[in-house]
Amino acid sequence: AHPGFEKAYIHLVQPLERTHHRHASLDDARRAWDRARIVFVDTFVDAALDAATAQPPLLRPHALRRVALAAAADFDLVAWSDQPNRDPRRDLRRADLDAALARANRVLTANFGLPPVPRVADHRSRTPPRSTDAAAEPGGKPPAPA
């Protein structure tokens, strides 16, 4: 790896088994990606979760929470189709994001003592977070840079 390089996060858009590699097997490819510190993720929340729990951490706990809040808030902004409530991709992506939010919430609450982020299914019933969400930093200070 290169000096100063910590990890590369790659959004997994197809099954890992279909991802191009030059190794004899997928297991060999996985070992090579691990050595190269390449991390495949399903969501931005998963990337932030990995970064916040890395040793040493690459993101602060409050930055993980801000990424999770933004991902949940932005979900409804995606233009799924002319009839978004009938687009099957929407339900699949909602399930993926809700699962990632559940993983992040376990770490946010148990490891960092921060409040959980509502699931996307609960999103319509909450006020969108502000960029200076008072819960993001102790004492209501604006969030520190990630």
C-alpha atoms as an extended CHARMM CRD file, in Angstrom:
* protein
*
       146  EXT
         1         1  ALA       CA              0.0000000000        0.0000000000        0.0000000000  PROA      1               0.0000000000
         2         2  HSD       CA              1.0000000000        3.6050000000       -0.4440000000  PROA      2               0.0000000000
         3         3  PRO       CA              2.0760000000        5.8560000000        2.4250000000  PROA      3               0.0000000000
         4         4  GLY       CA             -0.9130000000        7.6970000000        3.8620000000  PROA      4               0.0000000000
         5         5  PHE       CA             -3.3750000000        5.3200000000        2.2140000000  PROA      5               0.0000000000
         6         6  GLU       CA             -5.7370000000        3.7770000000        4.7610000000  PROA      6               0.0000000000
         7         7  LYS       CA             -8.5850000000        2.0770000000        2.8830000000  PROA      7               0.0000000000
         8         8  ALA       CA            -10.5150000000        2.1890000000       -0.3630000000  PROA      8               0.0000000000
         9         9  TYR       CA            -14.2840000000        1.7810000000       -0.2370000000  PROA      9               0.0000000000
        10        10  ILE       CA            -15.9910000000        0.3860000000       -3.3120000000  PROA      10              0.0000000000
        11        11  HSD       CA            -19.7530000000        0.3630000000       -3.6950000000  PROA      11              0.0000000000
        12        12  LEU       CA            -20.8330000000       -3.1630000000       -4.5300000000  PROA      12              0.0000000000
        13        13  VAL       CA            -23.3460000000       -2.9360000000       -7.3840000000  PROA      13              0.0000000000
        14        14  GLN       CA            -23.3610000000       -6.6030000000       -8.3350000000  PROA      14              0.0000000000
        15        15  PRO       CA            -22.5720000000       -9.7880000000       -6.4290000000  PROA      15              0.0000000000
        16        16  LEU       CA            -18.9170000000      -10.0300000000       -5.4750000000  PROA      16              0.0000000000
        17        17  GLU       CA            -18.7740000000      -13.3250000000       -7.3690000000  PROA      17              0.0000000000
        18        18  ARG       CA            -19.3460000000      -11.3660000000      -10.5990000000  PROA      18              0.0000000000
        19        19  THR       CA            -16.7180000000       -8.7230000000       -9.8210000000  PROA      19              0.0000000000
        20        20  HSD       CA            -13.7380000000       -8.8290000000      -12.1620000000  PROA      20              0.0000000000
        21        21  HSD       CA            -10.4650000000      -10.0040000000      -10.6750000000  PROA      21              0.0000000000
        22        22  ARG       CA             -7.2730000000      -11.6090000000      -11.9620000000  PROA      22              0.0000000000
        23        23  HSD       CA             -6.8860000000      -14.2310000000       -9.2490000000  PROA      23              0.0000000000
        24        24  ALA       CA             -7.2790000000      -18.0050000000       -9.4610000000  PROA      24              0.0000000000
        25        25  SER       CA            -10.3490000000      -17.9690000000       -7.2400000000  PROA      25              0.0000000000
        26        26  LEU       CA            -12.6960000000      -15.5810000000       -5.4970000000  PROA      26              0.0000000000
        27        27  ASP       CA            -11.1330000000      -16.5550000000       -2.1570000000  PROA      27              0.0000000000
        28        28  ASP       CA             -7.7090000000      -15.5540000000       -3.5160000000  PROA      28              0.0000000000
        29        29  ALA       CA             -9.2040000000      -12.2720000000       -4.7320000000  PROA      29              0.0000000000
        30        30  ARG       CA            -10.7780000000      -11.6010000000       -1.3170000000  PROA      30              0.0000000000
        31        31  ARG       CA             -7.4240000000      -12.1640000000        0.4010000000  PROA      31              0.0000000000
        32        32  ALA       CA             -5.7170000000       -9.8110000000       -2.0700000000  PROA      32              0.0000000000
        33        33  TRP       CA             -8.3940000000       -7.1390000000       -1.5540000000  PROA      33              0.0000000000
        34        34  ASP       CA             -8.0270000000       -7.4980000000        2.2250000000  PROA      34              0.0000000000
        35        35  ARG       CA             -4.2320000000       -7.0850000000        1.9610000000  PROA      35              0.0000000000
        36        36  ALA       CA             -4.7270000000       -4.0350000000       -0.2660000000  PROA      36              0.0000000000
        37        37  ARG       CA             -7.2810000000       -2.6350000000        2.2260000000  PROA      37              0.0000000000
        38        38  ILE       CA            -10.0790000000       -2.5970000000       -0.3100000000  PROA      38              0.0000000000
        39        39  VAL       CA            -13.4940000000       -2.7760000000        1.3370000000  PROA      39              0.0000000000
        40        40  PHE       CA            -16.6510000000       -3.5270000000       -0.6520000000  PROA      40              0.0000000000
        41        41  VAL       CA            -19.8090000000       -1.9700000000        0.7880000000  PROA      41              0.0000000000
        42        42  ASP       CA            -23.5270000000       -2.0180000000        0.0280000000  PROA      42              0.0000000000
        43        43  THR       CA            -24.2520000000        1.5110000000        1.2950000000  PROA      43              0.0000000000
        44        44  PHE       CA            -22.5070000000        4.7250000000        2.3000000000  PROA      44              0.0000000000
        45        45  VAL       CA            -23.5720000000        3.9100000000        5.8550000000  PROA      45              0.0000000000
        46        46  ASP       CA            -21.5770000000        0.6550000000        5.7010000000  PROA      46              0.0000000000
        47        47  ALA       CA            -18.4850000000        2.5670000000        4.5270000000  PROA      47              0.0000000000
        48        48  ALA       CA            -18.8700000000        5.0920000000        7.3360000000  PROA      48              0.0000000000
        49        49  LEU       CA            -19.4240000000        2.3090000000        9.8640000000  PROA      49              0.0000000000
        50        50  ASP       CA            -16.2460000000        0.5410000000        8.7730000000  PROA      50              0.0000000000
        51        51  ALA       CA            -14.3060000000        3.8170000000        8.8850000000  PROA      51              0.0000000000
        52        52  ALA       CA            -15.6070000000        4.7180000000       12.3570000000  PROA      52              0.0000000000
        53        53  THR       CA            -14.7290000000        1.3040000000       13.7960000000  PROA      53              0.0000000000
        54        54  ALA       CA            -11.3380000000        0.9660000000       12.0740000000  PROA      54              0.0000000000
        55        55  GLN       CA             -8.2020000000        0.9510000000       14.2140000000  PROA      55              0.0000000000
        56        56  PRO       CA             -7.2710000000        3.7210000000       14.2820000000  PROA      56              0.0000000000
        57        57  PRO       CA            -10.6610000000        5.2460000000       13.4610000000  PROA      57              0.0000000000
        58        58  LEU       CA            -10.9310000000        7.0880000000       10.1420000000  PROA      58              0.0000000000
        59        59  LEU       CA            -14.1790000000        8.8580000000       11.1330000000  PROA      59              0.0000000000
        60        60  ARG       CA            -15.4100000000       10.2220000000       14.4290000000  PROA      60              0.0000000000
        61        61  PRO       CA            -18.5770000000        8.6890000000       15.9070000000  PROA      61              0.0000000000
        62        62  HSD       CA            -20.5420000000       11.8810000000       15.2140000000  PROA      62              0.0000000000
        63        63  ALA       CA            -19.4710000000       11.7260000000       11.5590000000  PROA      63              0.0000000000
        64        64  LEU       CA            -20.8570000000        8.1850000000       11.3270000000  PROA      64              0.0000000000
        65        65  ARG       CA            -24.1500000000        9.4660000000       12.7290000000  PROA      65              0.0000000000
        66        66  ARG       CA            -24.2330000000       12.3750000000       10.2540000000  PROA      66              0.0000000000
        67        67  VAL       CA            -23.6540000000        9.9940000000        7.3130000000  PROA      67              0.0000000000
        68        68  ALA       CA            -26.4770000000        7.7390000000        8.5600000000  PROA      68              0.0000000000
        69        69  LEU       CA            -28.8340000000       10.7120000000        9.0440000000  PROA      69              0.0000000000
        70        70  ALA       CA            -28.0500000000       12.0550000000        5.5810000000  PROA      70              0.0000000000
        71        71  ALA       CA            -28.5190000000        8.6580000000        3.9220000000  PROA      71              0.0000000000
        72        72  ALA       CA            -31.9190000000        8.2360000000        5.5650000000  PROA      72              0.0000000000
        73        73  ALA       CA            -33.0070000000       11.7900000000        4.7350000000  PROA      73              0.0000000000
        74        74  ASP       CA            -31.8100000000       11.5530000000        1.1290000000  PROA      74              0.0000000000
        75        75  PHE       CA            -33.5660000000        8.2740000000        0.4150000000  PROA      75              0.0000000000
        76        76  ASP       CA            -36.8320000000        9.9800000000       -0.5340000000  PROA      76              0.0000000000
        77        77  LEU       CA            -35.0030000000       12.3620000000       -2.8680000000  PROA      77              0.0000000000
        78        78  VAL       CA            -34.0540000000        9.5710000000       -5.2700000000  PROA      78              0.0000000000
        79        79  ALA       CA            -36.0550000000        9.7060000000       -8.5050000000  PROA      79              0.0000000000
        80        80  TRP       CA            -37.0080000000        6.0400000000       -8.7000000000  PROA      80              0.0000000000
        81        81  SER       CA            -39.4220000000        6.2880000000      -11.6340000000  PROA      81              0.0000000000
        82        82  ASP       CA            -42.6080000000        8.0550000000      -12.6840000000  PROA      82              0.0000000000
        83        83  GLN       CA            -44.4330000000        6.0020000000      -10.0490000000  PROA      83              0.0000000000
        84        84  PRO       CA            -41.9780000000        5.7290000000       -7.1470000000  PROA      84              0.0000000000
        85        85  ASN       CA            -44.3670000000        3.8620000000       -4.8520000000  PROA      85              0.0000000000
        86        86  ARG       CA            -44.6130000000        1.0590000000       -7.4310000000  PROA      86              0.0000000000
        87        87  ASP       CA            -40.9070000000        0.7110000000       -8.2090000000  PROA      87              0.0000000000
        88        88  PRO       CA            -39.6630000000       -2.6090000000       -6.7190000000  PROA      88              0.0000000000
        89        89  ARG       CA            -36.1150000000       -1.2470000000       -6.5080000000  PROA      89              0.0000000000
        90        90  ARG       CA            -37.3170000000        1.2360000000       -3.9050000000  PROA      90              0.0000000000
        91        91  ASP       CA            -38.3410000000       -1.4930000000       -1.4530000000  PROA      91              0.0000000000
        92        92  LEU       CA            -35.1150000000       -3.4360000000       -2.0350000000  PROA      92              0.0000000000
        93        93  ARG       CA            -32.9340000000       -0.3680000000       -1.4950000000  PROA      93              0.0000000000
        94        94  ARG       CA            -35.0020000000        0.6550000000        1.5480000000  PROA      94              0.0000000000
        95        95  ALA       CA            -34.4010000000       -2.7960000000        3.0620000000  PROA      95              0.0000000000
        96        96  ASP       CA            -30.6590000000       -2.5260000000        2.3130000000  PROA      96              0.0000000000
        97        97  LEU       CA            -30.4470000000        0.9300000000        3.8700000000  PROA      97              0.0000000000
        98        98  ASP       CA            -32.5530000000       -0.0230000000        6.8930000000  PROA      98              0.0000000000
        99        99  ALA       CA            -30.2630000000       -3.0120000000        7.5060000000  PROA      99              0.0000000000
       100       100  ALA       CA            -27.2090000000       -0.7350000000        7.2930000000  PROA      100             0.0000000000
       101       101  LEU       CA            -28.8570000000        1.7590000000        9.6430000000  PROA      101             0.0000000000
       102       102  ALA       CA            -29.5590000000       -1.0610000000       12.1110000000  PROA      102             0.0000000000
       103       103  ARG       CA            -25.8680000000       -2.0620000000       12.0190000000  PROA      103             0.0000000000
       104       104  ALA       CA            -24.7880000000        1.5480000000       12.5060000000  PROA      104             0.0000000000
       105       105  ASN       CA            -27.3040000000        2.0630000000       15.3110000000  PROA      105             0.0000000000
       106       106  ARG       CA            -25.9260000000       -0.8980000000       17.2470000000  PROA      106             0.0000000000
       107       107  VAL       CA            -22.4800000000        0.7200000000       17.1910000000  PROA      107             0.0000000000
       108       108  LEU       CA            -23.7480000000        4.2770000000       17.7220000000  PROA      108             0.0000000000
       109       109  THR       CA            -25.6960000000        3.3330000000       20.8380000000  PROA      109             0.0000000000
       110       110  ALA       CA            -23.5800000000        0.5530000000       22.3850000000  PROA      110             0.0000000000
       111       111  ASN       CA            -20.0540000000        1.7420000000       21.5310000000  PROA      111             0.0000000000
       112       112  PHE       CA            -20.4420000000        5.5140000000       21.3730000000  PROA      112             0.0000000000
       113       113  GLY       CA            -23.4920000000        6.3020000000       23.5290000000  PROA      113             0.0000000000
       114       114  LEU       CA            -25.1390000000        8.2850000000       20.7200000000  PROA      114             0.0000000000
       115       115  PRO       CA            -28.8440000000        8.2550000000       19.8300000000  PROA      115             0.0000000000
       116       116  PRO       CA            -29.9310000000        5.8920000000       17.0480000000  PROA      116             0.0000000000
       117       117  VAL       CA            -30.8930000000        7.0790000000       13.5830000000  PROA      117             0.0000000000
       118       118  PRO       CA            -34.5130000000        6.3390000000       12.5900000000  PROA      118             0.0000000000
       119       119  ARG       CA            -34.9790000000        3.7480000000        9.8870000000  PROA      119             0.0000000000
       120       120  VAL       CA            -35.9670000000        4.8620000000        6.4000000000  PROA      120             0.0000000000
       121       121  ALA       CA            -39.3960000000        3.2990000000        6.9460000000  PROA      121             0.0000000000
       122       122  ASP       CA            -39.8070000000        5.8100000000        9.8180000000  PROA      122             0.0000000000
       123       123  HSD       CA            -38.3680000000        8.7160000000        7.8140000000  PROA      123             0.0000000000
       124       124  ARG       CA            -41.6260000000       10.3010000000        6.6980000000  PROA      124             0.0000000000
       125       125  SER       CA            -42.6610000000       10.8490000000       10.3200000000  PROA      125             0.0000000000
       126       126  ARG       CA            -39.5930000000       12.8260000000       11.3800000000  PROA      126             0.0000000000
       127       127  THR       CA            -38.1800000000       16.2360000000       10.7420000000  PROA      127             0.0000000000
       128       128  PRO       CA            -35.2110000000       16.1650000000        8.3470000000  PROA      128             0.0000000000
       129       129  PRO       CA            -31.9020000000       16.6830000000       10.1660000000  PROA      129             0.0000000000
       130       130  ARG       CA            -30.1900000000       20.0390000000        9.8660000000  PROA      130             0.0000000000
       131       131  SER       CA            -26.5230000000       20.1330000000        8.9770000000  PROA      131             0.0000000000
       132       132  THR       CA            -25.8850000000       21.4290000000       12.4940000000  PROA      132             0.0000000000
       133       133  ASP       CA            -28.0240000000       18.8020000000       14.2180000000  PROA      133             0.0000000000
       134       134  ALA       CA            -27.7490000000       19.5780000000       17.9420000000  PROA      134             0.0000000000
       135       135  ALA       CA            -27.5430000000       15.8440000000       18.7050000000  PROA      135             0.0000000000
       136       136  ALA       CA            -24.5370000000       15.5310000000       16.4220000000  PROA      136             0.0000000000
       137       137  GLU       CA            -22.1300000000       17.0140000000       18.9600000000  PROA      137             0.0000000000
       138       138  PRO       CA            -22.2530000000       17.3440000000       22.7440000000  PROA      138             0.0000000000
       139       139  GLY       CA            -23.4990000000       20.7100000000       23.9130000000  PROA      139             0.0000000000
       140       140  GLY       CA            -25.2720000000       21.4400000000       20.6230000000  PROA      140             0.0000000000
       141       141  LYS       CA            -22.0590000000       22.6070000000       18.9150000000  PROA      141             0.0000000000
       142       142  PRO       CA            -21.8880000000       22.4200000000       15.1290000000  PROA      142             0.0000000000
       143       143  PRO       CA            -20.4450000000       19.0730000000       14.0000000000  PROA      143             0.0000000000
       144       144  ALA       CA            -16.6670000000       18.8420000000       13.7760000000  PROA      144             0.0000000000
       145       145  PRO       CA            -15.1980000000       18.0450000000       10.3510000000  PROA      145             0.0000000000
       146       146  ALA       CA            -14.9020000000       14.3180000000        9.6130000000  PROA      146             0.0000000000
